[in-house]
Amino acid sequence: MIVVMRRNSTMEQIRHAENRVRELGLEPHTIYGVERTVIAVVGDERIVARETLEVIPGVEKVMSVLAPYKLASREVRPEGSEIPIGRKGDVVFGGRRVHVIAGPCSVESRSQLMETAEAVKAAGASAFRAGAFKPRTNPYSFQGLAHEGLELLAEAREKTGLPIVTEVLTPEDVPLVARYADVLQIGTRNMQNFMLLKAVGALNRPVLLKRGMSARIEELLLAAEYILVEGNRHVLLCERGIRTFEDHVRNTLPLASVPALKERTHLPILVDPSHGTGVRSLVPAMSRAAVAAGCDGLLLEVHPDPERAVTDGQQTLDLREFEKLMAEIRAVAAAVGREA
């Protein structure tokens, strides 16, 4: 259920409503919107009648949430969420601006990382991405530089000022990665690693949650709910393509999921055309299309020399290609009433 407070409700009335919900054996999650405050009520709703909540002072109405994901539902925040990232909090996802997160698939060396970070910043990227820990299908493939990679990422942030996005693989690694990263990424293989979702949910640090390669939209939103219910409201969703019968691409990038998610959730939506296609030549077109479809950000793989990249070179843009694409993204964003 959702308890909608009156526009003129006081903080004392909001606190009283929260306490009353707890007394009834449910858990309140208060969301302060632009126009009014709502309290998402989580738990077994059968134990309390709606009329019991409607008589609480300051309450305007009580509504049922039909979706199984309560806190992620757009019903609790119709205007959409804006989520700041970085030490200064000046990169905000979910607003008018379409932000681009760019960088190599993995941290390979200091020179590779710094060259890429400086180049993507100069081209207009809002944040820098690279993997210090790499989950690989093949156990003999490069697994990342781990702690050393995190330290290099922190150095890149100090040098460029760009917030850092990197993946965390296990609940045990969460405290370590959180010391270095501005945004913790949950990859496609871990979308339903519920212990990991709970671990990042206990942090006050933005989380970028990628759709599982075989997951339905509802399953992605329920995975986000695991994070939200732990108290972390800073969740970014990422469409990264799904596995289908097609073989001309690494994954099929279903851009219809962007407006579909926008209808269902208030959380910002990003798109990863690099993994979504797995083909370098297709990344620019799908990036432009994603912006036109209404995404709030892009996640792109960029490397000074993709031919020699240790991981995923076949889907990675070089520095000149990225600079050209940024100009195209700006033009598309302007055409649909956004900016980039």
JOHUBEL-V68295 format. One line per field, one symbol per residue. ss: DSSP state (H for helix, E for strand, - for the rest). phi: phi as a letter, one per 20 degrees, with the letter a starting at -180 (. if undefined). Layout:
ss = ???
phi = ???
This chain:
ss = -EEEE-----HHHHHHHHHHHHH---EEEEEE----EEEEEE--HHH--HHHHH----EEEEE---------EHHH------EEE-----EEE---E-EEEEE--E---HHHHHHHHHHHHHH---EEE-E---------------HHHHHHHHHHHHHH--EEEEE---HHHHHHHHHH--EEEE-HHH---HHHHHHHH----EEEEE------HHHHHHHHHHHHH-----EEEEE--E---------E---HHHHHHHHHE---EEE-HHHHH--HHHHHHHHHHHHHH---EEEEEE---HHH----HHH-E-HHHHHHHHHHHHHHHHH---E-
phi = .ceeefgefefffffffffffffenddececeefdbdcdfddpfffebegffefefgneeaccedfffeefefffebgfneddecnfemeddeoefeeeddcqfgcfdafffffffgfffffeofebdcaeedcfcfefefgdoelgffffffffffffdnffddbeddcgfegfffffdeeceedfgfdgdefffffffffedbgcddefffceegffffffffgffffoeeeddececncecffcecfceeefffffffgfeceffddcdffffdmcgfefgfffffffffofeacdcecbfbgfdffclffddfefffffffgffffffgffdmdbb
